[in-house]
Every structure is written in C-alpha cells, then in structure tokens.
Amino acid sequence: MIIALTPTGGTPAEQVHSQLRGLITTGRLAADERLPSVRQLASDLGIAPGTVAKAYRQLEEDGLVISRTGAGTRVSRTATAVSQEVADAARALVEASRRSGLTAADAERVLRAMW
C-alpha cells in the first residue's frame, strides 16, 4: 500500500484517512479489497495503532470501508470510484496548485468557487 506521511500534511490520522480515501475513490483500492490490519499499517508507517484505528473509523463513517471483528477492514461494496477523467483533472489541479505554492485549502476554495 502506498501511503507516505509528511510533516506538513496534517496529523498522521488525517493523512492516513485522506490517502486511503483517495485510493478508494480513484479505484486503486477496489470493492471488497482488504486493508492492512491496524497494527500492520501502524508498524509500516511508524505510528501508533490508535492513530490508524482513528483513520479507519472515519473511513467507516464515510461509508468507504467496513470493519468486522476477525475479518479485518475491507473496502465497502458501495464505495464508488470517480471516473478516470475526474481523477486526472484532480491530479492536474493538485500539481498546478503545488507549483503555484497554494495549499490544499486554497485549491479547494478555487474549486468550490467554480462549482
């Protein structure tokens, strides 16, 4: 799983949540695909298990994953990916925003203003 934490990307829980959300909504994690256990992902990232558990709980509240005791956490069957066109446009917006020195909040404001 490709998740990387940065010192400026928000709290570790926010970063894990955001990156997993992105992987699910872009279709890189498919419906029914199993996520790493809380302990495994925490170990891989060098963070506390409670931090990963918090991110997983938020993803569950978002309706993107389902957690079952003994069966782990899987991508929800109802989680839908955005089209490739939308994912490509979002990626282009992120890249252009970074080149221009904008924050994610700035880029979001621009997007909302155009909506």
Disulfide bonds with the S-S distance in Angstrom:
none
